[in-house]
Amino acid sequence: MARLAQIAVYFWAGVAILTAPASARDLTIVIQRLTDGTEFYMTAPSETIIEAFAASESIVPHKNGYVDFDAFFSGTWDIGDEILSKATTQIGADSASFEAMSFMLHPNDAVLPLETRLDGMIAIGVCNAIEPGALYGMNDLHAYVGYYSSVPSHQTSIDITLPRSSVSRLSVKVFDIAASGYTSTYTITAEPGDTIHLPEPKTAQTSFWFPILGAAVSLAVSMFVAIWTGKPATLARGEPV
């Protein structure tokens, strides 16, 4: 009986492992909302981006089994276009086309930050710490890619729908930068075929309340000073309160 119980424990442990959801792979997105267009930048381990968007490693030039960085000098926007080609993108209620600005790979031990538009522009614009003659496989590298659309998104939502043929479950960290410069940060879990929904920014309401809140605080301080000192507060520099 003890032997049967032990077998049962091993059996159900194996079932639990096989049926447990795969751990999510990390993907970071920076959205820059503009009044005259939209930019977004992505980064993840290179194999994650390739798999998440159901692309093929063959879109990245290789030489003797390693990434051919020399081929990048002729431009890499075609790689970025290919990565997004099986996804669908929408701004507001309408489909929107995004064009790749650039695609770049950086060594895993020299990963660049991606939290702002400037971070994205730097990451897709330079080859960082790639020494002449260095050999890197795709699993040794982080991918960065940037996109632009002429459709503005400063007052509406953005949707990026992953291809169903992708194989990666994603944990997507979003830095959503409004036209005002305010950044919202949030995380989304996405399965193959899911839509990464980036909601309409709420900064218009926030910016409306800031002046009102400031005026209320100023009035409260003035009333407190008047009550405490027995005379109205003055804003003229050099005069006593």
C-alpha positions, -999 to 999 in steps of 0.1 A, spaced: 0 0 0 28 24 9 44 17 -25 11 24 -43 7 57 -24 42 68 -34 34 60 -70 2 80 -68 21 110 -53 46 109 -82 18 105 -108 -2 135 -96 30 156 -92 38 149 -128 3 158 -139 6 191 -120 39 199 -137 25 191 -171 -7 211 -167 8 241 -149 8 272 -171 42 281 -185 60 309 -168 55 342 -186 83 358 -206 91 395 -200 84 421 -226 87 459 -221 68 484 -242 71 522 -241 42 541 -258 48 577 -267 15 594 -274 17 625 -296 -8 650 -310 4 643 -345 14 606 -343 23 576 -321 56 559 -313 62 527 -295 93 508 -285 97 472 -274 125 452 -258 129 415 -246 154 387 -250 157 384 -288 142 349 -289 112 361 -269 103 389 -294 108 365 -323 85 339 -308 59 363 -293 52 377 -328 55 344 -346 85 356 -367 115 335 -378 151 339 -367 160 339 -403 148 376 -406 180 385 -386 211 382 -408 235 354 -398 270 344 -408 284 311 -399 257 305 -373 262 339 -356 244 372 -359 260 393 -387 262 428 -373 280 441 -403 247 436 -423 230 460 -399 248 490 -415 224 488 -445 194 493 -423 173 472 -400 137 486 -404 128 456 -426 135 433 -396 112 454 -375 85 454 -401 87 416 -404 84 412 -366 51 431 -365 37 417 -398 15 390 -382 1 412 -355 -27 436 -359 -26 472 -345 -54 496 -338 -56 531 -325 -91 540 -312 -118 523 -333 -97 521 -365 -68 499 -377 -35 517 -378 -3 509 -396 30 511 -378 63 514 -396 95 502 -381 121 529 -374 149 505 -365 158 472 -349 188 466 -328 204 438 -307 225 443 -276 244 417 -255 226 403 -225 254 416 -203 251 451 -216 213 456 -216 201 492 -221 171 506 -201 138 512 -217 114 534 -198 113 566 -219 111 577 -255 148 588 -253 158 553 -240 141 538 -270 157 561 -295 191 554 -281 186 516 -279 174 513 -315 200 537 -328 234 524 -317 252 491 -314 262 489 -278 294 471 -267 297 450 -298 334 444 -302 349 437 -336 350 400 -342 327 392 -313 304 362 -319 269 362 -306 240 339 -311 204 350 -307 202 336 -272 230 359 -262 212 391 -272 184 415 -262 163 429 -290 150 465 -293 126 478 -319 108 510 -325 77 519 -345 59 550 -357 24 558 -369 11 591 -382 -22 584 -364 -24 604 -331 -33 585 -299 -32 612 -272 -70 609 -266 -77 573 -274 -67 537 -268 -41 515 -286 -45 477 -292 -18 453 -303 -31 418 -311 -6 390 -310 -7 363 -337 -23 331 -325 6 311 -338 29 327 -313 42 304 -285 52 328 -257 30 337 -227 40 373 -220 42 395 -189 42 430 -206 54 460 -186 41 492 -201 54 527 -198 25 547 -213 37 583 -219 9 609 -225 14 639 -248 16 660 -216 46 639 -205 29 621 -177 38 584 -175 15 556 -164 31 523 -156 13 490 -156 17 453 -164 -4 431 -186 -3 393 -190 -9 382 -226 -14 347 -242 -9 339 -279 -37 356 -298 -45 381 -270 -48 418 -274 -25 440 -255 -49 468 -247 -34 502 -238 -64 523 -225 -71 559 -232 -49 581 -211 -66 598 -181 -42 628 -179 -67 652 -193 -88 648 -162 -58 649 -139 -44 681 -154 -79 697 -150 -79 691 -113 -43 702 -106 -50 740 -108 -82 736 -87 -63 716 -61 -35 741 -60 -59 770 -55 -77 751 -27 -44 744 -9 -33 781 -13 -67 793 1 -65 769 30 -29 781 39 -40 817 37 -70 811 60 -48 792 85 -23 821 86 -51 846 90 -66 827 119 -32 820 136 -19 855 134 -52 874 136 -46 893 103 -48 884 66 -17 868 49 1 888 23 19 875 -7 41 906 -12 77 896 -7 94 914 22 62 923 41 56 906 74 28 881 78 
